[in-house]
Amino acid sequence: MKKVRVKEEVLVPTAVTLVLVLASLITVVEVGPPRIGIRVGASPLNTGRFGTSRVLEILREEFSNVKVVLEWETVNKSISTCRNVLIVIISPEEQYITNDLDSIESISKRCGATYLLIADETGHSNSVIERLGFKSRINGNLITQFSLMMVETHNYPNFSVSYFVKAFFSYPSGYADELYLDKASYVQVVLENTSVSVLGILSNITGILYIVTETETNLTKTRLLTPGTPVAILETHDTSKILVISDGSIFTNQVLSDDVWGWRYERLLRESLNLLVGGSEDVLVLVDSSKYTYVDPLNMTPQQLNYVDPLTYVLYLVARLIHPSSWFPQVMIFINNLISELFLALGFPALLMLIFIFITFLVGALLGNIPAQVKDQAIKEVKSIDYFTTATLRDQIIKGKVSLSKRDFIELYEVVNEIFRNSLGIPLSDDRVVSILVARGVNAMRARKFWSSMNKTYLKARKKFSFPPVLMWGRKVRKSVEDCEEILNVLGTSLLKDLGIEYLLMR
């Protein structure tokens, strides 16, 4: 008898894997956390109340090629040419730097026609407007109305107090509507430029408008505005158009999603898009998201949390917490403190002894996991090995001296199935097996129970999850070996013949 054993070799020992993981963690922590955060401004990636993700949804409904711009320089490198480009900028919170302006100008020159939709009360987008050769400018100072107390104090006659400014929009397509503005500025128009059309004006007939700046809130230093002040203009050049609306807050999610007024502001947005690019084909839409602050979810203030979508916050928070930079330094600090406390409690000699024992154990584990060298054999030599089996291994299986799993049951089933195919001409899964076994002298109930048990267990073994589960596969396989041996003996064969279950287990 030649006993066959096959040794499983671990290509990457566990200790080496742990060392590699530890080195990777240290590298990731040194690089720092990924630049992720929740944008709290009018970014198209902000799904909160003050974000403009709804604008992004509308743009994707209207156009097939819409990209969100995180860095203008990166987008510029990715675009070789385009037929038409529409740039959308809403209430940027930061100034555009030279690299941004160079990239935007480069994109505009490579495209056949350039369209800009700018809704901004801050004036940060003026540098983009200027770089692309347009003359109109956003003033950047907010307009509002005198409070009742201010009006009474200065004895202004014929006043009417309102909390919002109204604007009347009228487009060449015939669209017209009067809408409230929130945080609005006004557009400064160069009158000599005949290519400018005023599409929106302040429409408050009563009440007095004035400009509010961060430093000038004194009535004597404010400039009074009158109805008719432009708040939306269209400026046209040879192959370029720009539509400027001096209030980006009217396109935030909380406005566009309002149950009463939302549809009217959404129509203003869609009419603006149609006015700019109506009839144009193959339009590349670039939606700016590069000039908005984003906040680490771990450092958000309670006030900022009020304007963040809860689901978005949870997803960002989970992504931030599972990053090693969030927890690995704390683990290292804990280990360092623990070693310091052990040093103080045990003293240096005892601590040195513990470290020596740990290193010895680690080295032993590493050496023990080094795979043994095996001499190569020619393929023909491997194929020529003969296998001889005896009843000894079968008895060990039945007595429970060999550990078995559901994989062993699958192999047992496949061996028995092959025997049935060769002996009876039908697979074990065929219900005709029962009648054949009965004809060979097996009790009908016994034959049905054997056939049903083998096939049901085989289906459970092939699945990752099954109900009810098999709790003790070893016992199940041993019982199945006994049953199969009994049935196969009736058929005049055995698991001991040829390469049976013993061969499979010895592999």
C-alpha positions in Angstrom: 0.0 0.0 0.0 1.3 3.4 -0.9 -0.2 6.2 1.3 -0.8 9.5 -0.5 -0.7 12.8 1.2 -0.8 16.3 -0.4 0.4 19.2 1.7 -1.2 22.6 1.3 1.5 25.3 1.0 0.7 28.9 2.1 2.2 31.2 -0.4 1.8 34.3 1.8 2.1 33.4 5.5 -0.2 35.1 7.9 2.6 37.0 9.7 3.9 38.4 6.4 0.3 39.5 5.6 0.0 41.3 8.9 3.3 43.1 8.4 2.2 44.2 4.9 -1.1 45.4 6.3 0.7 47.3 9.1 3.1 49.0 6.6 0.1 49.9 4.4 -1.7 51.5 7.3 1.3 53.6 8.3 1.7 54.8 4.6 -2.0 55.7 4.3 -1.9 57.6 7.6 1.2 59.5 6.6 -0.4 60.5 3.3 -3.4 61.8 5.3 -7.1 61.4 4.8 -8.7 61.7 1.4 -10.0 65.1 0.4 -13.6 64.3 1.0 -16.1 66.5 2.7 -19.7 67.8 2.4 -20.1 70.9 0.4 -22.3 73.4 2.3 -22.6 76.1 -0.4 -24.5 76.3 -3.7 -22.5 73.4 -5.2 -24.3 71.0 -7.6 -22.9 68.2 -5.4 -24.7 69.6 -2.3 -28.0 67.8 -1.8 -28.9 70.0 1.2 -31.3 73.0 1.2 -28.7 75.5 0.0 -27.2 73.2 -2.6 -28.0 73.1 -6.3 -28.2 69.4 -7.0 -31.7 69.9 -8.4 -30.2 72.2 -11.0 -27.8 69.4 -11.9 -30.8 67.0 -12.3 -32.6 69.5 -14.6 -29.5 69.9 -16.7 -29.2 66.1 -17.1 -32.8 66.0 -18.2 -32.2 68.6 -20.9 -28.7 67.5 -22.1 -27.0 64.2 -22.6 -23.4 65.3 -21.8 -23.2 67.0 -18.4 -20.0 67.2 -16.3 -19.4 68.5 -12.8 -16.2 70.5 -12.7 -14.1 70.0 -9.5 -10.9 71.5 -11.1 -11.0 73.5 -14.3 -7.4 72.7 -15.1 -8.2 69.0 -15.1 -11.3 69.4 -17.2 -9.4 71.5 -19.7 -6.8 68.7 -20.2 -9.6 66.2 -20.8 -11.3 68.1 -23.5 -9.7 68.2 -27.0 -12.6 69.8 -28.9 -16.3 70.3 -28.7 -19.0 71.7 -30.9 -20.8 73.8 -28.3 -20.1 74.3 -24.6 -22.5 75.6 -21.9 -20.8 76.8 -18.6 -23.1 77.0 -15.6 -21.9 79.0 -12.5 -24.2 79.6 -9.5 -23.1 81.7 -6.5 -19.4 80.8 -6.3 -18.0 81.3 -2.8 -14.4 81.9 -3.8 -12.5 84.0 -6.4 -11.3 82.4 -9.6 -7.5 82.2 -9.9 -5.5 82.6 -13.0 -5.2 78.9 -13.7 -9.0 78.6 -13.6 -9.5 81.6 -16.0 -6.8 80.3 -18.4 -8.5 76.9 -18.5 -12.0 78.3 -19.0 -10.7 80.5 -21.9 -8.9 77.6 -23.4 -12.1 75.5 -23.4 -14.0 78.4 -24.9 -11.5 78.7 -27.8 -11.6 75.0 -28.6 -15.4 74.9 -28.8 -17.5 76.2 -31.7 -19.8 78.3 -29.5 -19.7 79.3 -25.8 -22.8 79.9 -23.7 -22.7 81.0 -20.1 -25.5 80.9 -17.5 -24.4 82.8 -14.4 -26.7 83.2 -11.4 -24.5 85.1 -8.9 -25.0 87.8 -6.3 -21.4 87.7 -5.0 -19.6 89.1 -8.0 -17.0 86.3 -7.9 -17.9 85.3 -11.4 -17.0 88.8 -12.8 -13.5 87.6 -13.6 -14.9 84.8 -15.8 -17.2 87.3 -17.5 -14.3 89.7 -18.2 -11.9 87.0 -19.4 -14.4 85.8 -22.0 -14.8 89.3 -23.3 -18.2 90.3 -22.0 -18.9 93.9 -20.7 -21.6 93.4 -18.1 -20.7 93.0 -14.4 -22.5 91.9 -11.2 -22.3 94.7 -8.6 -21.8 92.2 -5.7 -23.5 94.2 -3.1 -26.8 92.8 -1.8 -30.0 94.8 -2.3 -33.0 94.8 0.1 -35.6 97.1 1.5 -35.6 99.5 4.4 -37.1 98.0 7.6 -40.2 99.7 8.9 -38.3 101.4 11.6 -35.7 102.9 9.2 -38.3 104.2 6.9 -40.3 105.9 9.8 -37.1 107.4 11.2 -36.1 109.1 8.0 -39.7 110.1 7.1 -39.8 108.4 3.7 -43.3 108.9 2.2 -45.4 106.3 0.4 -43.5 103.3 1.6 -44.7 99.7 1.8 -42.7 97.1 3.8 -42.0 93.8 2.2 -39.5 91.1 3.3 -38.3 90.3 -0.2 -37.5 92.1 -3.4 -39.6 91.4 -6.5 -38.3 91.2 -10.0 -40.1 91.0 -13.3 -38.7 88.7 -16.0 -39.6 89.0 -19.7 -37.9 86.8 -22.4 -38.1 87.1 -26.2 -39.8 83.7 -26.3 -42.9 85.3 -24.7 -42.2 84.0 -21.2 -42.9 86.5 -18.4 -43.3 86.2 -14.7 -42.8 88.2 -11.5 -40.8 86.4 -8.8 -39.4 87.1 -5.4 -35.6 87.4 -5.0 -33.8 86.5 -1.9 -30.1 87.3 -1.7 -29.9 89.5 -4.8 -27.5 92.0 -6.3 -27.9 93.9 -9.6 -26.3 94.0 -13.0 -24.2 96.9 -14.2 -24.8 97.3 -17.9 -22.6 99.2 -20.4 -25.1 101.2 -22.3 -22.9 101.7 -25.3 -22.9 98.0 -25.8 -25.9 97.4 -28.0 -25.7 93.6 -27.8 -27.1 93.7 -24.3 -30.8 93.0 -23.6 -32.4 93.5 -20.2 -34.5 90.5 -19.3 -35.2 91.2 -15.6 -35.8 94.3 -13.6 -36.7 95.2 -10.0 -40.5 95.7 -10.0 -41.3 97.1 -6.5 -43.4 100.1 -7.2 -43.7 101.0 -3.5 -41.0 100.7 -0.9 -37.4 102.0 -1.1 -34.5 99.8 -2.1 -30.9 100.2 -0.9 -27.6 98.4 -1.0 -26.3 96.5 2.0 -22.5 95.9 2.2 -20.5 94.2 4.9 -19.0 97.5 6.0 -21.6 100.1 5.0 -24.9 99.8 6.7 -25.3 103.4 7.5 -28.2 105.0 5.6 -26.1 108.0 4.6 -23.6 105.8 2.8 -26.0 103.6 0.9 -27.1 104.0 -2.7 -30.8 104.0 -3.3 -32.1 101.8 -6.1 -35.3 102.4 -7.9 -37.7 100.0 -9.8 -36.3 99.2 -13.2 -32.8 98.3 -12.0 -31.5 95.4 -14.1 -31.2 92.0 -12.3 -31.0 89.8 -15.5 -29.4 90.6 -18.8 -28.5 88.7 -22.0 -25.3 89.8 -23.8 -24.4 88.4 -27.2 -21.2 88.3 -29.2 -20.4 86.6 -32.5 -20.3 83.0 -31.2 -21.0 83.5 -27.6 -23.9 84.3 -25.3 -24.1 85.0 -21.6 -27.2 85.2 -19.4 -26.5 86.8 -16.1 -29.0 86.7 -13.2 -27.8 88.6 -10.2 -29.4 86.1 -7.6 -28.1 82.5 -7.4 -30.2 81.7 -4.3 -33.4 81.4 -6.4 -31.9 78.2 -7.9 -31.1 76.5 -4.6 -32.8 73.2 -3.7 -35.1 74.7 -1.1 -36.5 77.1 -3.8 -36.8 74.7 -6.7 -38.4 72.0 -4.5 -41.0 74.4 -2.9 -44.5 72.9 -3.2 -46.1 76.3 -4.1 -43.5 78.4 -5.9 -40.9 75.8 -7.0 -42.3 75.1 -10.5 -42.2 78.8 -11.4 -38.5 79.1 -10.6 -37.8 75.9 -12.4 -39.5 77.3 -15.4 -37.3 80.4 -15.2 -34.3 78.0 -15.3 -35.6 76.0 -18.2 -36.5 79.1 -20.2 -33.0 80.5 -19.5 -31.4 77.3 -20.9 -33.6 77.4 -23.9 -32.8 81.1 -24.6 -29.1 80.4 -24.5 -28.8 77.1 -26.4 -32.2 76.5 -27.9 -31.7 74.6 -31.2 -28.0 73.9 -30.6 -26.8 70.3 -31.0 -24.0 68.4 -29.3 -23.8 70.6 -26.3 -21.2 69.9 -23.6 -22.4 71.2 -20.2 -19.9 72.1 -17.5 -21.3 72.8 -14.1 -18.9 74.5 -11.8 -18.4 72.9 -8.4 -14.8 74.2 -7.8 -15.5 77.3 -5.8 -17.4 76.0 -2.8 -16.2 75.2 0.7 -16.5 71.6 1.8 -16.4 70.6 5.5 -15.1 67.4 7.0 -18.1 65.6 8.5 -16.2 65.1 11.7 -15.8 68.9 12.1 -19.2 70.1 11.1 -20.9 72.6 13.5 -24.6 72.1 14.5 -25.5 75.1 12.4 -23.9 73.5 9.3 -25.7 70.2 10.0 -29.1 72.0 9.6 -28.3 72.5 5.9 -27.0 69.0 5.0 -29.0 66.1 3.7 -29.0 63.5 6.6 -28.3 60.5 4.3 -25.4 62.3 2.6 -24.0 63.2 6.0 -24.1 59.6 7.2 -22.5 58.2 4.1 -19.6 60.8 4.3 -19.2 60.2 8.0 -18.9 56.4 7.6 -16.4 56.9 4.7 -14.4 59.2 7.0 -14.5 57.0 10.0 -13.3 53.9 8.3 -10.3 55.6 6.8 -7.2 54.6 8.8 -6.2 58.2 9.4 -9.2 58.5 11.7 -8.5 55.6 14.0 -5.0 54.3 13.5 -3.2 57.2 15.3 -5.5 56.7 18.3 -4.7 53.0 18.3 -1.0 53.8 18.3 -1.4 56.3 21.1 -3.3 53.7 23.1 -0.5 51.1 22.6 2.1 53.6 23.5 0.3 54.6 26.7 -0.2 50.9 27.5 3.6 50.2 27.1 4.4 53.2 29.2 2.1 52.1 32.0 3.6 48.6 31.8 7.1 50.0 32.0 6.2 51.9 35.1 4.4 49.0 36.7 6.8 46.2 35.9 10.1 48.0 35.5 12.6 47.8 32.7 13.9 44.3 33.2 10.5 42.6 33.2 9.3 44.7 30.2 12.5 43.8 28.3 11.8 40.1 29.1 8.2 40.4 27.7 9.5 42.0 24.6 12.1 39.3 24.1 9.4 36.6 24.5 7.2 38.3 22.0 10.0 38.7 19.4 10.9 35.0 19.9 7.3 34.0 19.4 7.0 36.2 16.3 10.3 34.8 14.7 9.2 31.3 15.4 5.8 31.9 13.7 7.6 33.4 10.7 10.0 30.5 10.4 7.2 28.0 10.9 5.3 29.5 8.0 8.1 29.2 5.5 7.0 26.7 2.9 9.1 23.6 2.4 11.0 23.3 -0.8 9.7 20.5 -3.1 11.7 19.1 -5.9 10.1 19.4 -9.3 8.8 16.3 -11.0 8.1 15.7 -14.6 4.4 15.6 -15.5 4.7 12.0 -16.7 6.0 11.0 -13.4 3.2 12.6 -11.5 0.6 10.9 -13.8 2.2 7.5 -13.3 1.6 7.4 -9.5 -0.8 4.5 -8.5 -3.3 4.7 -5.7 -4.3 1.7 -3.6 -7.0 2.0 -1.0 -8.1 -0.2 1.8 -11.0 -0.4 4.2 -8.8 1.2 6.9 -9.5 4.8 5.9 -13.2 4.1 5.4 -13.4 2.8 8.9 -11.6 5.8 10.2 -14.2 8.0 8.5 -17.1 6.1 10.0 -15.6 6.2 13.5 -15.1 10.0 13.2 -11.3 10.0 13.3 -11.2 12.1 10.1 -12.5 15.7 10.0 -15.0 16.2 7.2 -16.8 19.1 5.6 -19.6 19.8 3.1 -17.0 19.8 0.4 -16.3 16.1 1.2 -20.1 15.4 0.9 -20.0 17.0 -2.6 -17.1 14.8 -3.6 -18.9 11.7 -2.1 -22.0 12.5 -4.1 -20.1 13.0 -7.3 -18.3 9.6 -6.9 -21.6 7.8 -6.1 -23.3 9.6 -9.0 -20.6 8.4 -11.4 -21.0 4.9 -10.2 -24.7 5.0 -10.8 -24.1 6.4 -14.3 -21.7 3.5 -15.1 -23.7 0.8 -13.4 -27.4 1.8 -14.1 -27.0 4.2 -16.9 -28.8 7.0 -15.0 -27.6 9.7 -12.6 -28.3 9.6 -8.9 -30.6 12.7 -9.4 -33.0 10.6 -11.5 -36.1 9.5 -9.5 -35.9 6.1 -11.5 -33.1 5.2 -9.1 -35.7 4.4 -6.5 -37.6 1.8 -8.6 -34.3 0.2 -9.7 -33.1 -0.2 -6.1 -36.4 -1.7 -5.2 -36.1 -4.1 -8.0 -32.7 -5.1 -6.7 -34.1 -5.9 -3.4 -33.8 -2.7 -1.4 -36.8 -1.8 0.8 -39.0 0.8 -0.9 -39.0 3.2 2.0 -35.3 2.7 2.4 -34.6 3.4 -1.3 -36.8 6.5 -1.3 -35.2 7.8 1.9 -31.6 7.2 0.5 -32.4 8.9 -2.8 -34.1 11.9 -1.3 -31.5 12.5 1.5 -28.6 12.4 -0.9 -30.1 14.8 -3.4 -31.5 17.3 -0.8 -28.2 17.3 1.0 -26.3 17.8 -2.2 -28.4 20.9 -3.1 -27.7 22.3 0.4 -24.0 21.7 0.1 -23.8 23.6 -3.2 -25.5 26.7 -1.8 -23.7 29.3 0.4 -26.8 29.5 2.6 -29.6 27.0 3.1 -32.5 26.5 5.4 -32.7 24.5 7.5 -28.9 24.4 7.7 -26.8 21.3 8.2 -25.2 22.0 11.6 -22.8 19.0 11.7 -21.4 18.2 8.3 -18.9 15.7 9.6 -21.7 13.5 11.1 -23.7 13.9 8.0 -20.9 12.7 5.7 -20.1 9.7 7.9 -23.7 8.6 7.9 -23.9 9.1 4.1 -20.7 7.0 3.6 -22.4 4.1 5.5 -25.6 4.5 3.5 -23.8 4.7 0.2 -21.7 1.6 1.0 -24.9 -0.3 1.9 -26.7 0.7 -1.3 -23.6 0.1 -3.6 -23.1 -3.4 -2.1 -26.6 -4.2 -3.3 -25.5 -3.1 -6.8 -22.5 -5.3 -6.6 -19.9 -2.5 -6.1 -18.3 -0.5 -3.3 -16.6 2.7 -2.4 -13.4 0.8 -2.1 -13.2 0.0 -5.8 -11.2 2.1 -8.2 -10.7 5.7 -7.1 -13.4 6.0 -4.5 -14.1 8.3 -1.6 -10.9 7.4 0.1 -8.8 8.6 -2.8 -10.8 11.9 -2.8 -10.2 12.4 0.9 -6.5 11.5 0.7 -5.9 14.2 -2.0 
